[in-house]
């Protein structure tokens, strides 16, 4: 016999996914749902979401990534607006004011990196706006299922263990968003220090995980599960160790050359980071405010 409540929850899940996609897609973000139990079953007990964040194994979670368009669609417009409103030399003050404005929020960016703040503002706003909009058409009982929804960013660290709240590569894998390629046993014997790398089937390595949304009161045990793919892995295929080792070497030993991001992607693709984005991400965090100032100054000169 079908559970009527489960049907309503299915509809609510589809609505929240639709609202979030409409809020985030125009700004260069992608989403992919998964269940908390899928994640916890694939990760060390030290970094499981656990009952403090998701009390049930079938709580809805959503993996978030920024695609190559995010830099031009979210970051540049936001920081340029700050420069126009407050003056190019006042960017440091803008960041300080943001800390004061959001002082009651969890998981504030720990640095003065403007990029982290633009991600923080956009993802917090998208979640709040989507939940509020949906609650307008829900009964009080249905509305409670969206209570305590929260964004956990990729940089959030647990206070005692200093481990991440969420291992985003695993979240990306179980959500089907990007394949998390980990060293095989034979590769570990050759180089035990190699870390795994996530590759997206469309973006390759040209993206960044931005954490997850959790909905601790919204349960959906029948959520369809999507298998992760990547440019070097297709479903039911055995990935040769030589190929995996080559990609892991490029990622771990020559990370800043970006060759690992392009592996097996067609030369004709247009979804890579722009030159400005590459330059920004290659700039040390302490110098990124000045990078924005210089970029805005060039923009003003060409706009006149």
C-alpha positions in Angstrom: 0.0 0.0 0.0 1.4 3.4 -1.0 2.2 5.9 1.7 0.3 9.2 1.0 2.9 11.2 3.0 5.7 9.8 0.8 4.0 11.1 -2.3 3.7 14.6 -0.8 7.3 14.5 0.3 8.3 13.5 -3.3 6.4 16.5 -4.6 8.0 18.8 -2.0 11.5 17.5 -2.9 10.9 18.2 -6.6 9.6 21.7 -5.8 12.7 22.5 -3.7 15.0 21.2 -6.4 13.2 23.3 -9.0 13.3 26.5 -6.9 16.9 26.1 -6.0 17.9 25.4 -9.7 16.0 28.5 -10.8 17.7 30.6 -8.1 21.2 29.3 -8.7 21.6 28.2 -12.4 21.6 31.8 -13.8 24.5 32.5 -11.4 26.8 29.6 -12.4 25.9 27.0 -9.8 24.7 23.4 -10.3 22.9 21.1 -7.8 22.4 17.4 -7.4 20.4 15.7 -4.6 21.4 12.7 -2.4 20.4 11.1 0.9 22.4 11.5 4.1 22.7 7.7 4.4 24.4 7.4 1.0 27.1 9.8 2.1 27.6 8.3 5.6 27.9 4.8 4.1 30.8 5.9 1.9 32.9 8.0 4.4 34.9 7.6 7.5 32.9 7.8 10.8 35.0 10.9 11.6 33.4 13.0 8.9 29.9 11.5 8.7 27.0 14.0 8.8 25.7 12.1 11.8 22.5 12.6 13.8 23.5 16.1 14.9 23.1 17.3 11.3 20.8 14.8 9.7 18.9 12.7 12.3 17.7 10.1 9.7 19.5 8.2 6.9 17.0 9.3 4.4 17.3 13.1 4.9 17.5 15.1 1.7 20.9 16.7 1.0 21.9 18.6 -2.1 25.5 18.8 -3.5 26.5 22.2 -4.8 29.2 23.2 -7.3 30.2 26.4 -9.1 30.7 25.9 -12.8 33.1 27.9 -15.0 30.4 30.6 -15.6 30.1 31.4 -11.9 33.2 33.7 -12.0 31.6 36.0 -14.6 28.0 35.6 -13.5 28.3 36.0 -9.8 31.8 37.0 -8.6 32.6 39.8 -11.0 29.2 41.5 -10.9 29.1 41.3 -7.1 32.5 42.7 -6.4 32.2 45.4 -9.1 28.9 46.5 -7.4 30.8 46.8 -4.1 33.5 48.9 -5.8 30.9 51.2 -7.5 28.9 51.7 -4.3 31.8 52.0 -1.7 34.7 53.0 -3.8 37.5 50.9 -5.1 39.7 51.6 -2.1 37.0 50.6 0.4 36.8 47.0 -0.6 38.5 46.0 2.7 35.8 47.9 4.6 33.1 46.2 2.6 34.4 42.8 3.7 34.5 43.9 7.3 30.9 45.1 7.1 29.8 41.8 5.7 31.3 40.0 8.8 29.3 42.3 11.0 26.2 41.9 9.0 26.3 38.1 9.0 27.8 37.7 12.5 24.9 35.5 13.6 25.3 33.1 10.8 27.1 29.8 11.0 30.1 29.0 8.8 31.2 32.5 7.9 34.1 32.6 5.5 37.3 32.5 7.5 39.3 34.8 5.3 39.0 38.2 3.6 38.8 36.5 0.2 36.1 38.3 -1.8 35.3 35.1 -3.7 34.3 33.2 -0.6 32.0 36.0 0.4 30.2 36.1 -3.0 29.6 32.4 -2.8 28.4 32.7 0.8 25.9 35.5 0.0 24.5 33.8 -3.1 24.1 30.3 -1.6 22.6 31.6 1.6 20.2 33.9 -0.3 19.1 31.1 -2.7 18.3 28.7 0.2 16.4 31.3 2.2 14.4 32.6 -0.8 13.5 29.1 -2.0 12.3 28.0 1.4 10.3 31.1 2.1 8.6 31.0 -1.4 7.6 27.3 -1.0 6.2 27.9 2.5 3.7 30.3 1.2 1.8 27.5 -0.4 2.4 24.8 2.3 0.3 23.8 5.3 1.9 24.4 8.7 2.7 20.7 9.0 4.3 20.6 5.6 6.3 23.8 6.3 8.0 22.2 9.3 9.7 19.8 6.8 11.7 22.8 5.5 12.7 24.1 8.9 16.4 24.0 9.9 17.5 23.7 6.3 21.1 24.8 6.2 24.1 25.3 3.9 27.3 23.6 5.0 30.2 25.1 3.0 33.2 23.1 1.7 35.5 25.1 4.1 33.5 24.4 7.3 35.7 22.8 9.9 34.6 20.9 13.1 35.7 22.8 16.2 37.4 19.9 18.1 38.7 17.4 15.5 39.5 20.2 12.9 38.1 17.8 10.3 35.7 19.1 7.6 31.9 19.0 8.3 31.5 17.4 4.9 33.9 15.7 2.5 32.6 17.4 -0.6 34.3 14.9 -3.1 32.3 12.1 -1.5 29.1 14.1 -1.5 29.7 14.8 -5.2 30.2 11.2 -5.9 27.1 9.8 -4.1 25.0 12.5 -5.6 26.1 11.4 -9.1 27.5 14.9 -9.8 31.1 14.1 -10.3 33.2 10.9 -10.1 35.7 10.8 -7.2 38.7 8.9 -8.6 40.7 7.5 -5.7 44.1 5.7 -5.9 43.9 2.0 -6.4 45.9 -0.3 -4.0 48.6 -0.7 -6.6 48.9 3.0 -7.1 49.0 3.6 -3.3 52.0 1.2 -3.1 53.9 3.4 -5.6 52.8 6.7 -4.1 51.0 6.7 -0.8 50.6 10.5 -0.8 48.3 10.7 -3.8 44.9 12.3 -3.1 41.9 11.5 -5.1 40.4 13.8 -7.7 36.8 14.6 -8.7 36.0 14.9 -12.4 32.7 16.1 -13.8 31.4 14.3 -17.0 30.8 17.7 -18.7 33.1 20.2 -16.9 36.0 17.8 -16.3 38.0 19.5 -13.6 36.7 23.0 -14.4 34.5 23.4 -11.4 34.6 23.8 -7.6 32.5 22.1 -4.9 30.8 24.7 -2.7 29.4 22.4 0.0 25.9 21.0 0.5 22.4 21.9 1.6 20.9 19.7 4.3 17.2 19.3 5.1 17.1 17.5 8.4 13.3 17.3 8.5 12.7 16.3 4.9 12.9 12.6 4.4 12.7 10.9 1.0 13.8 7.3 1.1 12.8 6.6 -2.6 15.0 9.3 -4.1 16.3 7.9 -7.4 20.1 7.4 -7.3 22.3 8.6 -10.1 25.6 6.9 -10.9 28.6 9.2 -11.1 30.4 9.5 -14.4 33.5 11.4 -15.6 35.4 12.1 -18.9 37.6 9.0 -18.1 35.0 6.7 -16.6 31.8 5.4 -18.2 29.3 3.1 -16.4 30.3 -0.5 -16.1 33.7 0.1 -17.6 37.0 -0.9 -15.9 39.3 2.1 -15.6 42.9 1.1 -16.4 45.4 1.7 -13.6 47.8 3.4 -16.0 45.2 6.0 -17.0 44.1 6.6 -13.4 47.8 7.0 -12.3 48.4 9.5 -15.1 45.5 11.7 -14.0 46.3 11.4 -10.3 49.9 12.4 -11.0 48.8 15.4 -13.0 46.5 16.5 -10.2 48.8 15.9 -7.3 52.2 16.8 -8.8 51.4 19.4 -11.4 48.1 20.8 -10.0 48.6 24.4 -11.2 49.2 23.4 -14.8 45.5 22.5 -15.0 46.1 19.6 -17.4 44.2 17.3 -15.1 41.1 19.5 -15.5 41.1 18.9 -19.3 41.9 15.2 -19.4 39.8 13.5 -22.1 37.7 16.6 -22.7 37.3 17.7 -26.3 39.4 20.6 -27.4 36.2 22.3 -28.7 34.6 22.7 -25.3 33.9 26.3 -24.1 33.3 25.6 -20.4 36.8 26.3 -19.0 37.8 29.0 -16.6 38.3 32.4 -18.2 41.8 34.0 -18.2 40.6 36.4 -15.4 39.4 33.5 -13.3 42.6 31.5 -13.8 44.6 34.6 -12.8 42.4 35.2 -9.7 42.6 31.6 -8.5 46.4 31.6 -9.0 46.7 34.7 -6.8 47.5 34.2 -3.2 44.5 34.9 -0.9 46.3 37.9 0.7 46.6 39.6 -2.6 43.1 38.9 -4.0 41.6 42.2 -2.8 44.2 44.1 -4.7 43.6 41.8 -7.8 39.9 42.9 -7.7 41.0 46.6 -7.4 43.2 46.2 -10.5 40.5 44.4 -12.4 37.9 47.0 -11.6 40.3 49.8 -12.5 40.8 48.2 -16.0 37.1 47.8 -16.3 36.5 51.5 -15.6 39.1 52.6 -18.1 37.7 50.5 -20.9 34.1 51.5 -20.0 34.8 55.3 -20.3 
